[in-house]
């Protein structure tokens, strides 16, 4: 069987840590192009992986009929435009999270997907995480009883990435801690609870600790070094309350807070049992039986979620299967992110009157 020819657009951290190695490990795939506006990064990829061609202009990929699929690993501001161009050129797309900077951009991506019929999956990789899928099945099977509330915490003391760079520029990223970290946490909640319809959202986002960039204290900055002449206009702390057709959801998230304890977990609260999922790690089940409080930490074989994501992407191209990471599903997460930001800016609760619009 002939190999599926793919291209990588954006050769930064997520491409090199996840997408490219996973494609390389799939025997049914051949990478033809590494594309980056900083051509030296594309050239480094060619040298490192010993395959493909380094290019700067992704339009070369659009004009090549051999390329079947692309991974978009660029900054958020060009997710929508590149994905739309690729779909209209007949390419299947796996676009890194978030889908786009705004809900409106994500809706336009969804519209073009429907028009073209090409695959558009978003990189909500936790939907391919073994532990997350076990929790999803436990909830669906009624092991927790009635799931009435989910609490989300993604909080770190001083972890603003790349101060003054792309991550802290709203025009580039669309937001800060919420759109960068919160997208993963909220998407896990939506996935595990069966993607319930959001009904109302109240939120407040703060830009506090990073505003005085030159006096921001930190230990390390993985996307740094700081650019003190750059822009910092995004949220470094966010809190929200979301009502859905299923459980209610509360959120507390921080890239930076003046509390020296990292909290990266999700609590699923049911009337029979509860689960605390430590992000990227194991989960613990809490329940009661025979008058005693019970606690257990399941052990299971963990598979690499990025490899699962890439393998599933290639498989769905060949089979036509609609994955849980399809834009039609992930659009709900984009909708909630936008509503939290809108609620914060307008200082009022956002109600969803009908699909695709805010009241």
Number of C-alpha atoms within 10 A of each C-alpha: 4 7 12 20 17 25 25 29 25 24 26 16 12 14 21 17 12 16 23 21 15 20 22 15 12 15 10 15 17 18 22 19 25 28 30 22 15 13 17 15 19 25 19 14 24 18 13 10 13 9 15 20 16 21 21 19 13 20 14 11 25 20 12 11 11 13 20 21 26 23 25 29 25 23 19 26 18 16 22 23 13 20 25 22 16 24 24 17 18 19 26 27 26 27 25 22 25 27 30 28 25 22 20 16 17 22 20 15 26 20 15 17 23 15 11 15 14 20 24 29 27 26 26 25 19 22 24 21 21 18 24 22 16 15 22 19 15 15 22 15 10 13 17 22 16 15 21 14 19 22 18 25 21 23 26 21 17 23 22 28 22 18 27 22 20 20 27 25 18 18 15 15 22 25 24 27 27 29 26 18 18 24 20 22 23 24 24 24 23 24 22 20 19 13 19 16 15 23 18 22 26 21 25 20 25 16 16 14 19 22 17 10 17 12 9 13 11 11 7 13 14 10 15 14 13 17 14 13 11 15 18 23 20 24 28 28 23 24 19 21 17 22 18 16 11 18 21 17 22 20 20 20 25 28 24 24 19 10 10 11 10 17 17 18 19 22 21 25 20 21 13 15 20 22 23 20 20 15 19 13 12 16 21 14 18 17 17 11 8 6 6 8 9 12 14 11 12 11 9 10 6 11 12 12 19 22 22 17 26 24 18 17 25 20 15 16 17 10 9 11 13 17 19 16 24 20 27 20 18 25 23 22 26 26 21 23 25 22 26 27 25 20 21 21 12 12 13 14 17 23 17 17 11 9 10 12 10 14 9
